[in-house]
Amino acid sequence: MKASPRPARRVTDDERRARLGVRHGVAPDARFSDLVSATRGMTVLHATEPASVHLALRARAAGVTIDDVENALYQHRSIVKQSAMRQTLFGFTTDLLPAAWGSTSARVARSLRSRLAKDLVTSGITPDGERWLDEVGDAVVETLTTREASGTELRQLLPAVDVKVERGSGRWAAATPVAPQVLQLLNAQGRLVRAHNGGHWRLSKPRWTATSTWLPVVPEPLSEREGYAELVRRWLHSFGPGTEADLAWWLGGTLGAVRAALIDVEAVPVSLDTETALGWLLPDDIEPVEQPTEWVALLPTLDPTVMGWRGRDFYVGRHLAMTFDSVGNAGTTAWWNGHVVGTWVQDRDGTARIHLLEDVPARARRALADEAERLTVWLDRVVVNVVYASPAMQLAR
């Protein structure tokens, strides 16, 4: 049996929380200067709930407005929504898209395509699901090269895609529309992107267009191994130290791919307080970071910080069951010096309100109350309805 590598040093939980505050731009003296830097600093932003992108950037980039985020998404197109890790939607900076297209997104595309091709055949739509997907996929991309369209509009433009497949059996049988699945598949393949949003910024009503139409230059995907290595390199800078299990969970990939990537980036092992497994850092990032000044933060549902690791004890502690729903989706979180100490919700008039899960010093309560007031003003009392409400959020309401 191969011996485990010797840790270069120990990284305590206190240091991990300090790194979190600095690298994630949530400590007051570590704010990012612009939205692209903030997105790149987090590797990617969770975008399943559209408002999470705006709120995550607001928490990390000084002076950002909702219009700034909208412009980054739809005018400058410096942040692009892409289906990737764990078949989840993320906001990517354009320079990282080739890594995802060659690795995690390609993995998602293979899974989606295999299932859909089989369902097309068993549902009697075509005797050759693979060929059907090739032909219809090409037609969709050609149609959306000169325009944007919603899913509904696409079905009107291309009746061939307006079909349903049968899934399940007996009382669980259901007819599932194919068009949304084709759009997801083509996005995972890097051929389509979500273009302008057809509704309010806090709602998800995507319009679709060809990637070559949306981006001025479409780079070639990296190879699978190169793609995983680049994602792991970015993740280690943002979230390191982390374990192999953290990386495999975050990537939605295999341990084999993770271990190959760690070799490729020449990652250095370190020991951790709350994990028996080794953590990993980049070779030029093994020195301790300085403790930031005291900080608070109010982060949205599915924020990349709270969703960054599989092993969450060092920042969530005993609040794990209150912070995440039954399938692992994080609700809103209130932070004090690298610890989740509560949640935040909005009243009907849009006022943001803190609900603490533990006692904190009076200065922390005041700072959190001040941050809630700033958030209320920033949102201009717009109420953000969330899909993933944690037990703590439900209790706070």
N, C-alpha and C positions, 0 to 999 in steps of 0.2 A: 504494500500500500504506500502511495506517495505521501511523504510527510507534509504537514501543513506549513506554509511559509511563516517565517518569524515576523511578528508584528514590529513595525518600525518604532511605534510608541503607542501610548494609550490616549485615546480621545474621550474625555469625560462627557457626561450628559450636559454639564454646564457649558462646556466648550461647544457641543453640538447646538445648543440653544443660541449661543453667541453667534455661531456661524449662520444659523437660520436668520437671525435678526439682520445680520450684515448682508449676506448673499441674496436674501429675498427682498431687500430694500424696504423693510418694514420698520427698522430702527430709524429715528429721525435724522441721524447724521449719515444715513446710508441710502437715502432716496435716489432713485434713478433720475437722470436728467431729461429723458424723453421716453415715449411709449415703446419705441423699438428696442431701446436698451433694457427697459423693464421686462418686455416679453422675452428677449434673449436671455436676460438674467435668470428667468424662471425656467429656461429651456423652452417650454410651451405653456400656454394658458388653457385651462379647461373651458370649453365653449358649448357644452351640452345645453346649459341654460344661458341664453344670450346675454343677460344682464351680468353674469359672472365675469365676463371679459371686461366690461366697463368698470365694475366695482373692484376687480383685482388690480387693474391699472391705476384706478383712483387711489388705492391704498399704497402704491409704490412709487408713483411719479408725481413730483411736486407740481401743483398748479394745473393738473390735467382737468379738462372738462369733458362732458358727454360728447360735445361736438368734436373734440379732438380725437376721441376714440372712433367715432363714426367716420371721420375723415381718414384715419389710419386704415380702417377696414375697407372703405368703399371708394375713397377718392385717391389717396396715395397708394393703397393696396399693399402697404408694407407689412400688414398682418393678414394672413390668409387662413380661413377655416378649412381644416383637413381631417378626414377620418383616419385614425392611426391606432395608437396603442389601445389594446383591449376593445377594439371596434368603437372607440369613443371619439367624439369631436373635440379638436383642439385648435387653438389659435397659434399658428407658426409664423415666425419671420421667414421671409422668402428664401433666405440662404440655407435654411435647415430642411426645406421641402425635399430636395433630392435624397437626403438620408432616409427620410420616412418613406418616400416612394419606393426605394429599393429594399426596404426591410419590413418595418412594422405594417405599413399600409399594404404592401404586397402580400403579407401574411393574411391580413384581413380580407383582401380581394380574393385570394385563393379559396378561403373558407366560404365567402359569400357566393362565389361563382359555382363552386362544387354543389352547394345545397340547392341553389336556384336552378341550375341545369337539370338536376335530378327531379326537382319538383315540376318543372315544365314538361318533362316526359311523362311522369306518373299522373299528371293532371290532364294528359291528352292534348296539350297545346301544340306539341311538336314531337317528332320521333328523334330529334337530335338537339338536345338542349344546348350543347356547346356551340353548335353552328348558329342556332337561333340567337344566342347572346352575342356572338360576333357580329352578325348582320344587324340586329336591332341596335346594339351598342354603337356601331359605326354610323347608323342612321341618326341616332340621338346626337352624337357629337357633331355630325355635319349640320344638323338642324340648328344646334346651339352655337355654331361658330359665328353666325351673323346676328344673333339675338340672345336675349335672356328670356327665360320662361319659368313659370312655376310648374309644379308637378301636374296640376290640373290643366294648365295651358299646353303642356307637352303631350298629354293624352289626346287633346283635341288636334294638335298638329300631327301627331303620329299615332293613328288608331292601332297600329300593330302592337304598341306597348301597353295598350289599355286592356289588359287581360288579368285574370286572377288565377292563382294556383291554390289547390286544395292542400291543407295541412291539418294533421290530426285525424282522429277517427271517432265515430260515434258521437256522443254529446260534445266532444271536444273538437269536432271538425269545424274548420273555418275556411272561408274563401279569402285569400290574402292578395291585395293588389300587387302587381309586378312592377309597375312604374317606379314607385319609391325605392324598391330594391335595386332596380337597374341604375337609378341615379346614385345610390350609395356605392354600388359596385364601381361605376365609372369614376366616382370621386376617389375611392380607395386606389384605383389604378392610376390616378393622377391625370385623367383625361378631362374631367369636369371639376369645376369649383362652385362653391356657393357665391353668387354674385351679390347684387343689392338685396337688402331685406325688404320684403313687401309690406311690412307693418312697422309698428312702434319699436323703438330700439330694445325694449325689454321683452319683445315677443319674437318667436322664431317663425318667420314666414319666408323661407329662402327662395330666391330666384336663382336659376342655374345658367351657366354659360360654359363654353369650352375654355380650358385652361390657357390655350394659346391666344384666346381673345382677351382674357382677363389680365394676364401678365405680359409685360413688354418683351421679356425673354423667358423662355421655358428651358431650364437646364435639364440635362440628362440625369436620370436617377443614378445614384451610386449603386455599386454591387451590394448584395445582401450583407456581406461581412463588413464592407466599408460603412454601410448605412448604420448597422448596429454599433460599430465602433464610434462613429461620430455622435450618435445619440447618447451612448454611455459616457463619452467624454464630456458632453454638455451637462448631463445629469450629475456627474460627479462634481463638476464645478459648482452647480447650483445646490445640490442636496448632499454631497459627500460630507462625512463618510457614510456609506450605506453598505448593506450586506448583499450577497448574491441574491438572496430571497427578495430583498427590496427591489432590486433591478429587474428580476424575472417577473415580479408582479407588475411593476410600473410599465415595463415594455410589453407585457402580454406575450412574452416570448419564452424560449426554453433556456434551461440552465446552461446547455451547451453553447448557445449563442452568447449568453452573458459571459461565460468563462473565456470564450474566444475574444470577445471585445475587451475584457479586462487585460488580457495578454497584449492585445494590439495597442492599447493606450498606455501600457506599462504601468498599470495601477499598482499602488503600494498598499500592503495590508497594515491595518491598525487594529488594536483591541478596543472594545467598547464597554461601557458600564452595564447597559440593560440588555445586551445581546451576547449570547454565548458564541455566535459565529463571528468571524472576522469582518471588519468594515474595510472599505477601500477608499483611497484618495488618489488624485492625480499626482504624478511624481514631482511636479513643481508647486504642489499645494499642501505640503505636509506640515508646514509650520503653524503653530497656534495663531488664532486670530485674537485681536483685542476685544475685550468686552465692550459692547456698545453702551451708550447712555440708556437709561431706563426708557422703555417704550411700551405703548399699547397699540393695538390694531383691531379693526373690525373687518373681518374677511367674509366674502360671500360663500354661498353654497358651492361645493366642489372646487374650492380655491386650490391652486396647485400646491400651496404650502401644506395644508392639512391633508391633501391627497398624495403627498410626495413619497411616502414610505409605507411599507407593509408593517414594519415594526414601529409602533407609534407610542410606546410607553414613555419615551423621553420628553414628549411634548404634550401628550393627551393625558397620560397617567390614568387615574381612576375614572375619568370622564368618557372613556371609550364608548360605552353603551349609550350614553346620552348625546354624543356628538355625531355618531354614524347611525344610519338606519339599518334595517335587518340585512340588506344586501351590500352594505359597505359604502353608501353614498354619504358624504359629509354635509351637514347643514351649515348655517352661518356660525361663525366662531368669534368670540371675544378673547383677546390675547393680552397677557401681561408678562413681559420679559421672557418670551419663548415658551410660555405655558398657555394652553387653552384653559381659561378660567370661567367661561360661560358662553352665552350666545347672544344674538341680538335679533329683534323682530321689529316690525313696523305696526303702529296703530293705524286705524282706519284713515286718519287724517295725514298719514305719511310720516309721523314722528317716529324716529328710530329710538328704540328702548332697549336697555341692557338687562339681561337676566343672568345673574351670577350663579355658578355651580359650586363655588367655594368662597371662603372669606379671603379678601385681599386687603392690603393696607389702604388707609383713607386716601392717600395720594393717588393710588391706582384707581379707586372708585371715581375720584374727581376727574382724572385723565380720561377714563372711559366715558364718563358722562359728557365731557367736552367733545370727545371724538364723535359720540352719537349725535350731538347737536350739529357738528360740522357736516356729518353725513346727511342729516335731515335737510340742511340748507343745500348741499350739493345735489341731492336728488330732487330738490324743489318740490318736495312732498309727493312725488310720484311713488305710488306703491308698487313694489316689485313682487309679483306673485311667483312663488317658487314651487317646483315640482318635488324637490327632495327636502322635505321638512324633517329635521331630526327630532328625536324624542325631547330634547331640550327646548327646541323651538315650539313644539306642541304644548309643552308644559308652560312656557312663557306666555302663550296666548290665552 
